[in-house]
Every structure is written in C-alpha cells, then in structure tokens.
Amino acid sequence: MAIFALSDELYFPPVHLAEKDGLLAMGGDLSSERLLLAYANGIFPWYETPPILWWCPDPRFVLFPDEFRRSKTVRSLIHKNAFQFTINKAFEAVIRHCQQVKRSNQEGTWITEEVVAAYHALHLQGYAHSAEVWKEGALVGGLYGIRLGRVFFGESMFSLVSNASRYAFTRYVAHLQDEQVALIDCQVYSEYLESMGARMIEGEKFATLLKQYIPAR
C-alpha cells in the first residue's frame, strides 16, 4: 500500500489502509484540530525529523483499567505515602523530562520542540493532561497524554528515581477509573506495560471502541 501525503486539508485516510507496521500518512501539521482528529481515529504522530509521520498500528496495545495489575511494590509505596502525587500541576516540566530522559536503544527523541509546543497548546485547551510524582519537593516522575471522552491516549512517561513512573501510572489509572475512563491506549507493545495488564487487541475492535467512547465532534 502507498503512504498517503497530507495537504493543508484537515483529513486522514481510512486507518485500514495503513502499512503493516502501522504507518498511514506523512506531512500535514501539528495543529490542535489535526491532532484531535487524529486521536479520535486512533492515529498519532511519531517522528524525529520532518516530515511528520502518522501511525495507526494493528493490532493495538491497550489497557482496560479494570484489568490493571498493581504491583506489590507500588502498593507498599502508596501505603507509606512515599511520593506526593498531583495531576496537571507541571505539564510542561513533565513533557520536558520525557523529552530529555535517556532511553535504552534510543539515541534521539521524537518529542521535538514542535511537539512540545503542540501538546502544550492541547493542554491549555483541556485535552492534554499530566500526572506528576514528587519527592521532597522535586519532580521525580510522571506521564502525559491526551484525553478524549472516555479514552486516555498515553504518550510518554519518565522516572528519575526507582518506581516513580510506575507509581505515577498506578495512581493515574485509579484517577481515570474514578472518571469512568474505559480505555487507555498504550499505542505499541512494551514489556513494562504488559506487566501491568496491557494487551493487544485487533485494530477493528480498537476503532469500534473509539467510536463508542469518544463523542462525535
């Protein structure tokens, strides 16, 4: 199949036309309108240098909050109040840490300055959210993502001390459950998230769930 080239028109091709690796289209921009349209259809940007690449993997790696597995270590940390947990208190600091943290088998980062600006704009509009973990007043872990309806699309997380990101994710999943979120999109497979209950589902089922849980725009 061909990779679609996007123009200024606010449009994405049908997701079933994506390549086997999930690549659907290239080009376009990171305007709030385009990003929201993308996420509502299960599409997300992921690239290091221009052009922008748009992806929609099939199968899809997701977590149903009711299937979340909380580790004994994190349960103990929560019981001891080992960290302070907040939501949307330091969005820009969280995305900056996600941008700068060193990751194994990854030299650069897809969180470019253009991405930082685009997701900060979505945060100001109430769509992008962050969860923060603090230790003695210092930010030591967190995550950010996009919330549409009853779906949370996880983007990235970081940890500066042991178990900080796991703690942030555990507390945030509980918060999402309280808000009746039914689906957490983890995008692509990771052993780390699989250990907490994430699993693969067929792309067709994922698309059906998005239509069910995200109000029509």
VOMAR-425399 format. One line per field, with one value per residue (C-alpha): y, x, z; residue in three letters. Coordinates in nm, 4 decimals. Layout:
<rs>
py	c(Y,...)
px	c(X,...)
pz	c(Z,...)
residuo	c(ALA,...)
</rs>
This chain:
<rs>
py	c(0.0000,0.3597,0.6048,0.8972,1.2520,1.5010,1.8543,2.1543,1.9892,1.8576,1.4932,1.1456,0.8396,0.5370,0.3631,0.0203,0.1475,0.1768,-0.0196,-0.3422,-0.1531,0.0960,0.3878,0.5608,0.9061,1.1775,1.5555,1.7892,1.9789,1.9516,2.1943,2.1202,2.0495,1.7921,1.6248,1.5901,1.4450,1.2034,1.0758,1.0401,0.7970,0.6142,0.7912,0.9506,1.1344,0.9744,1.1009,1.2516,1.4736,1.6160,1.5159,1.4309,1.0611,0.9419,0.5911,0.3574,0.0126,-0.3008,-0.4853,-0.2153,-0.2284,-0.1105,-0.1302,-0.1707,-0.0025,-0.2888,-0.5222,-0.3097,-0.5017,-0.3008,-0.4351,-0.5190,-0.2681,0.0190,-0.0858,-0.0620,0.2793,0.4111,0.2761,0.4539,0.7787,0.7539,1.0133,1.3092,1.2667,1.5521,1.5983,1.8818,2.0757,2.0690,1.9690,2.1491,2.0117,1.6585,1.6761,1.8312,1.5452,1.2939,1.4755,1.4744,1.1420,0.8881,0.5640,0.2368,0.1690,0.5268,0.7986,1.0867,1.1797,1.2127,1.4855,1.7772,2.1428,2.1398,1.8519,2.0259,2.3391,2.1419,1.9365,2.2372,2.4058,2.0996,2.1157,2.4776,2.3658,2.0921,1.7893,1.7057,1.6032,1.5210,1.3258,1.4113,1.2356,1.4408,1.3559,1.6217,1.8929,1.7688,1.6280,1.2702,1.1016,1.1481,1.0933,1.2816,1.2030,1.3034,1.2587,1.2372,1.1248,0.8007,0.7260,0.8263,0.8112,0.7680,0.9420,0.9168,0.8786,0.9295,0.8292,0.9835,0.7510,0.3870,0.3140,0.6797,0.6301,0.3096,0.4982,0.7815,0.5396,0.3406,0.6478,0.7962,0.4784,0.4906,0.8530,0.7594,0.4793,0.7290,0.9410,0.6423,0.6164,0.2810,0.2508,0.3512,0.3475,0.2382,0.2509,-0.0053,-0.3057,-0.2721,-0.5420,-0.2770,-0.2016,-0.5643,-0.6403,-0.4031,-0.5628,-0.4060,-0.6361,-0.6430,-0.6117,-0.6131,-0.2784,-0.3178,-0.3663,-0.0672,0.1520,0.0343,0.1213,0.4697,0.5352,0.4032,0.6037,0.9313,1.1696,1.2745,1.6070)
px	c(0.0000,0.1081,0.1835,-0.0558,0.0803,-0.1279,-0.2029,-0.3428,-0.6842,-0.7970,-0.8203,-0.6789,-0.7182,-0.9052,-0.6914,-0.7286,-0.5086,-0.2023,0.1135,0.1797,0.3998,0.1192,0.2485,-0.0501,0.0476,0.3113,0.3066,0.0376,0.0910,0.0535,-0.2351,-0.4729,-0.7527,-0.5487,-0.4169,-0.7652,-0.8965,-0.6035,-0.6518,-1.0266,-0.9472,-0.6664,-0.3868,-0.0838,0.2320,0.5715,0.8854,1.2253,1.2822,1.0360,0.8129,0.5592,0.4739,0.1282,0.0726,-0.2144,-0.0784,-0.2906,-0.3084,-0.3212,-0.1641,-0.4176,-0.5029,-0.8554,-0.8484,-1.0425,-0.7593,-0.4821,-0.2385,-0.0907,0.2434,0.3155,0.5991,0.3736,0.1034,0.3647,0.4839,0.1266,0.0641,0.3792,0.2958,0.6443,0.5691,0.3370,0.1043,-0.0535,-0.2414,-0.1896,0.0384,0.3533,0.2605,0.5475,0.8037,0.6731,0.6912,1.0382,1.1593,1.0071,1.1926,1.5298,1.5404,1.7824,1.6244,1.7889,1.8241,1.7199,1.9655,1.7322,1.3786,1.0514,0.9455,1.0719,1.0211,0.7313,0.5734,0.6245,0.4507,0.1644,0.0865,0.1228,-0.1447,-0.3679,-0.3027,-0.4200,-0.7362,-0.8011,-0.7160,-0.3584,-0.3013,-0.0098,0.0411,0.3321,0.5216,0.7251,0.9861,1.0827,0.9518,1.1347,0.9644,1.0934,0.8445,0.5356,0.3462,0.1341,-0.1257,-0.4487,-0.7977,-1.0973,-1.4278,-1.3724,-1.0380,-0.6914,-0.4128,-0.0841,0.2112,0.5207,0.6441,0.9686,1.1288,1.4274,1.4124,1.3148,0.9408,0.8428,0.6833,0.5127,0.3762,0.2522,0.0831,-0.0787,-0.2229,-0.3357,-0.5119,-0.7069,-0.7972,-0.9120,-1.1248,-1.2922,-1.3700,-1.5207,-1.2436,-1.2925,-0.9818,-0.6151,-0.4278,-0.0654,-0.0034,0.2765,0.3917,0.6156,0.7032,0.6835,0.3152,0.2315,0.3406,0.0660,-0.2096,-0.1861,-0.2589,-0.3064,-0.6465,-0.7427,-0.7434,-1.1073,-1.2090,-0.9999,-1.1727,-1.5136,-1.4236,-1.3105,-1.6458,-1.8219,-1.6279,-1.5467,-1.8377,-1.8741,-1.7055)
pz	c(0.0000,-0.0574,0.2231,0.1944,0.1648,0.3624,0.2460,0.4330,0.4204,0.7600,0.6586,0.7266,0.5050,0.6431,0.9035,0.7446,0.4608,0.6885,0.6140,0.8039,1.0505,1.1139,0.9062,0.7456,0.6230,0.6164,0.6178,0.7414,1.0641,1.4413,1.4767,1.7614,1.5147,1.3231,1.6381,1.7854,1.4593,1.4543,1.8090,1.7665,1.4837,1.6626,1.4738,1.6368,1.5195,1.5735,1.4023,1.4816,1.1778,0.9227,0.7591,1.0271,1.0210,1.1267,1.2633,1.3428,1.4384,1.4080,1.6413,1.9079,2.2528,2.5129,2.8790,3.0110,3.3538,3.5132,3.4087,3.5585,3.7784,4.0654,4.1825,4.5451,4.5412,4.4381,4.6828,4.9565,4.8351,4.8280,5.1790,5.3013,5.1147,4.9671,4.6979,4.6514,4.3530,4.1544,3.8284,3.5783,3.8115,3.5961,3.2403,3.0684,3.3159,3.2591,2.8799,2.9033,3.1221,2.8792,2.6020,2.7773,2.9634,2.8181,2.6994,2.6084,2.2343,2.1521,2.0537,1.9740,2.0732,1.8872,2.1328,1.9256,2.0096,1.7623,1.9546,2.2892,2.1600,2.0036,2.3138,2.5426,2.3297,2.3762,2.7494,2.7615,2.5789,2.8339,2.6168,2.7169,3.0781,3.3021,3.6223,3.8472,4.1248,4.3709,4.6329,4.8858,4.6556,4.3442,4.0363,4.0046,3.7722,3.5619,3.2401,2.9893,2.7265,2.5564,2.6980,2.4649,2.6104,2.7999,2.6342,2.7519,2.4943,2.6784,2.5155,2.7331,3.0903,3.2772,3.6035,3.7804,4.0804,4.1143,4.0666,4.0176,3.6746,3.7874,4.0895,3.8650,3.6258,3.9066,4.0738,3.7428,3.6334,3.9600,3.8837,3.5321,3.6713,3.9049,3.5984,3.4130,3.1549,2.9831,2.7644,2.7858,2.4560,2.5002,2.1224,2.0782,2.2785,2.5812,2.8320,3.1057,3.0389,2.9691,3.3258,3.4417,3.2353,2.8894,2.5941,2.2205,2.0555,1.6878,1.5120,1.4109,1.7738,1.8775,1.6175,1.7405,2.0990,1.9972,1.8296,2.1398,2.3970,2.2182,2.1474,1.7836,1.7148)
residuo	c(MET,ALA,ILE,PHE,ALA,LEU,SER,ASP,GLU,LEU,TYR,PHE,PRO,PRO,VAL,HIS,LEU,ALA,GLU,LYS,ASP,GLY,LEU,LEU,ALA,MET,GLY,GLY,ASP,LEU,SER,SER,GLU,ARG,LEU,LEU,LEU,ALA,TYR,ALA,ASN,GLY,ILE,PHE,PRO,TRP,TYR,GLU,THR,PRO,PRO,ILE,LEU,TRP,TRP,CYS,PRO,ASP,PRO,ARG,PHE,VAL,LEU,PHE,PRO,ASP,GLU,PHE,ARG,ARG,SER,LYS,THR,VAL,ARG,SER,LEU,ILE,HIS,LYS,ASN,ALA,PHE,GLN,PHE,THR,ILE,ASN,LYS,ALA,PHE,GLU,ALA,VAL,ILE,ARG,HIS,CYS,GLN,GLN,VAL,LYS,ARG,SER,ASN,GLN,GLU,GLY,THR,TRP,ILE,THR,GLU,GLU,VAL,VAL,ALA,ALA,TYR,HIS,ALA,LEU,HIS,LEU,GLN,GLY,TYR,ALA,HIS,SER,ALA,GLU,VAL,TRP,LYS,GLU,GLY,ALA,LEU,VAL,GLY,GLY,LEU,TYR,GLY,ILE,ARG,LEU,GLY,ARG,VAL,PHE,PHE,GLY,GLU,SER,MET,PHE,SER,LEU,VAL,SER,ASN,ALA,SER,ARG,TYR,ALA,PHE,THR,ARG,TYR,VAL,ALA,HIS,LEU,GLN,ASP,GLU,GLN,VAL,ALA,LEU,ILE,ASP,CYS,GLN,VAL,TYR,SER,GLU,TYR,LEU,GLU,SER,MET,GLY,ALA,ARG,MET,ILE,GLU,GLY,GLU,LYS,PHE,ALA,THR,LEU,LEU,LYS,GLN,TYR,ILE,PRO,ALA,ARG)
</rs>
